[in-house]
């Protein structure tokens, strides 16, 4: 009767409460892994035809954001 009841009523509240943190944790871990493994293009200078959606960081420049990065938006 256990399998029939589960198929008829669905998961219990305990299973849902236990599953939510596991699902969120797995999602966060996969998102972090995707961001870490994503390749980053290194530019020596900001291109003239830089897209408006991109943000460029020039290494070694002095700026307000910090001593080693200069952020500029085209």
HELIX and SHEET records of a PDB file:
HELIX    1   1 UNK A    2  UNK A    9  1                                   8    
HELIX    2   2 UNK A   13  UNK A   37  1                                  25    
SHEET    1   A 2 UNK A  56  UNK A  59  0                                        
SHEET    2   A 2 UNK A  69  UNK A  72 -1                                        
END                                                                             
